[in-house]
Amino acid sequence: MLDDILLLIEHYGYIALFGLLAVGIVGLPVPDEILMTTVGSLTSNGGPLSFCKSLLVSYAGTMTGMLVSYFLGKTVGKPFLYRYGKWVKLTPQRLDLAEGWFKKYGLWTVAFGYYVPGVRHFTCYLAGVSAVSLWRYLLYAGTGALIWCASFLTLGHFIGVNAPKIMHLIHHYMGISAIVIVIVAAIGIALFMWIRKRGASKQKKTG
């Protein structure tokens, strides 16, 4: 799967990134985290992709998938999802789990569900089924999507060429909790380096 992703991005660039994220959010089997860290690694050390463009395209692709899922949930309803969702991995068990989260946490589930594979695909459908207003949905979904895209792109950018393999191993052997820890650590290191660099430049100016 990883080799296929790299091949698609190599041939089609940002178009492949947009399309893969859009269909991945809808529910097709695309390893979204590995995809994002792979793209992030391609923006480091003079790679073929731009970090800013990758962030914009990935955000657009993610939001496209979120909107498609929302409108499908709004138009076809929950019975349809229970009956045919299995074809895009929307199993009744996962749907029940996501529905429980949605009832407990509301639209916050949409914002933070990105970090939970098997849940993020359902929260968008459930928001549509629940007839949540589009603007409220866009606020929570858009905020969550931006943080999610920026987190994994940044992680891939700083880890570099080994990012896809590292993320694959973490995801396979240690689960999502370890991924979140790695992301938080990577962002913390990035912020520390940025603050340190900025402080050093200020000292040079004052000196």
Residue pairs with C-beta under 8 A, 6 or more apart in sequence:
1 31
1 34
2 31
2 34
2 38
2 164
2 168
5 20
5 31
5 34
5 35
5 38
6 38
6 164
8 16
8 20
9 16
9 17
9 38
9 39
9 42
9 49
10 48
12 19
13 48
13 49
14 49
14 53
14 54
14 57
17 35
17 39
17 54
17 57
17 58
17 61
18 57
18 58
18 60
18 61
18 64
19 61
20 30
20 35
20 61
21 30
21 32
21 35
21 36
21 58
21 61
21 62
21 64
21 65
22 61
22 62
22 64
22 65
22 68
23 30
23 65
24 30
24 31
24 32
24 35
24 65
25 32
25 61
25 62
25 64
25 65
25 66
25 68
25 69
25 120
25 121
25 124
26 65
26 68
26 69
26 72
26 88
26 121
27 69
27 85
27 88
27 89
27 90
27 121
28 88
28 89
29 89
31 168
31 171
32 117
33 117
33 152
33 167
33 171
33 179
34 164
34 167
34 168
34 171
36 58
36 148
36 149
36 152
36 153
36 156
37 152
37 153
37 155
37 156
37 159
37 163
37 164
37 166
37 167
38 156
38 163
38 164
39 49
39 54
39 58
39 153
39 156
40 51
40 54
40 152
40 153
40 154
40 155
40 156
40 157
40 158
40 159
40 163
41 47
41 156
41 157
41 159
41 160
41 161
41 162
41 163
41 164
42 48
42 49
42 54
42 156
43 49
43 50
43 51
43 54
43 153
43 156
43 157
44 156
44 157
44 158
44 160
44 161
45 160
45 161
51 153
51 157
54 153
55 149
55 150
55 153
58 149
58 153
59 145
59 146
59 149
62 145
62 148
62 149
63 141
63 142
63 145
65 124
66 124
66 141
66 145
69 121
69 124
69 125
69 128
70 124
70 125
70 127
70 128
70 134
70 137
70 141
71 128
72 125
72 128
73 81
73 124
73 125
73 126
73 127
73 128
73 129
74 128
74 129
74 131
75 128
77 129
78 95
78 126
78 129
81 90
81 95
81 125
81 129
82 92
82 95
85 91
85 92
85 95
86 92
88 121
89 118
89 121
90 121
90 122
90 125
94 118
94 119
94 121
94 122
95 122
97 118
97 119
97 122
98 109
98 113
98 119
98 121
98 122
98 123
98 126
99 122
99 126
101 109
101 113
101 119
101 123
102 109
102 123
102 126
102 127
102 130
107 127
107 132
107 136
107 137
107 140
108 140
109 119
109 123
109 126
110 123
110 124
110 127
110 137
110 140
110 141
110 144
111 140
111 141
111 143
111 144
111 147
112 144
113 119
113 120
113 122
113 123
113 144
114 120
114 144
114 145
114 147
114 148
115 148
115 176
115 179
115 180
116 176
117 176
124 141
127 137
127 141
128 137
151 183
151 187
152 183
154 186
154 187
154 190
155 163
155 167
155 182
155 183
155 186
155 187
156 163
156 164
156 167
158 186
158 189
158 190
159 166
159 186
167 179
170 178
170 179
170 182
171 179
